[in-house]
Amino acid sequence: MLPAIVAPSITVPVADGAPLLGTWQSIVLVDLNRDNPRRSVRLSFVGG
């Protein structure tokens, strides 16, 4: 049920090294899987 509420990935445009977010936008990491103590975050950067 959780994937219907929270997307598993996101694409954020970046300009001059800063994310292009709106006034009330932020990036958060939500991990509700308490069964797995190992965590990893993957960031991918694509030049354009």
N, C-alpha and C positions, 0 to 999 in steps of 0.2 A: 504494500500500500504506500510506503514512503516514496518510491520513485514517481508516483503520480503527483506528489506534492513538491518534492525537491529534485531538481534536475541533477544527474550525476556528473555533468560537465558544463562548462561555460566558456564562451569566447569573449574576451575583453579587448577592445582596441586600445593601443598605446601610442601616444605621440610625445616626442621629446623626452622619453623615459618615464612618463607619468600615465597612469590609466585614465582613459576618457570616461569618467563616471559623472552622472548627474548630481545635483545638489544633495539629494537624499539617498543616493546609492552608495553601497559599500560591498566589499567582497568578504564573505565569511566562509569558514570551513565547518560543516556540520557532519559529525560522525556519531551515529546512534548505535553502532555495532559494538556493544560492550563485551562480546565474546572473544574478540581478537585484539590482543594487546599491541600488535605490530601495526604501525601506520606508515603510509608513504603518500607523498604528494608529488605529482609530476607536472612540471611546467614545460610548455613547448612554445618556442618563439619562432614566428615566421616573418621574414622581412618582406616588405612590399614596396 
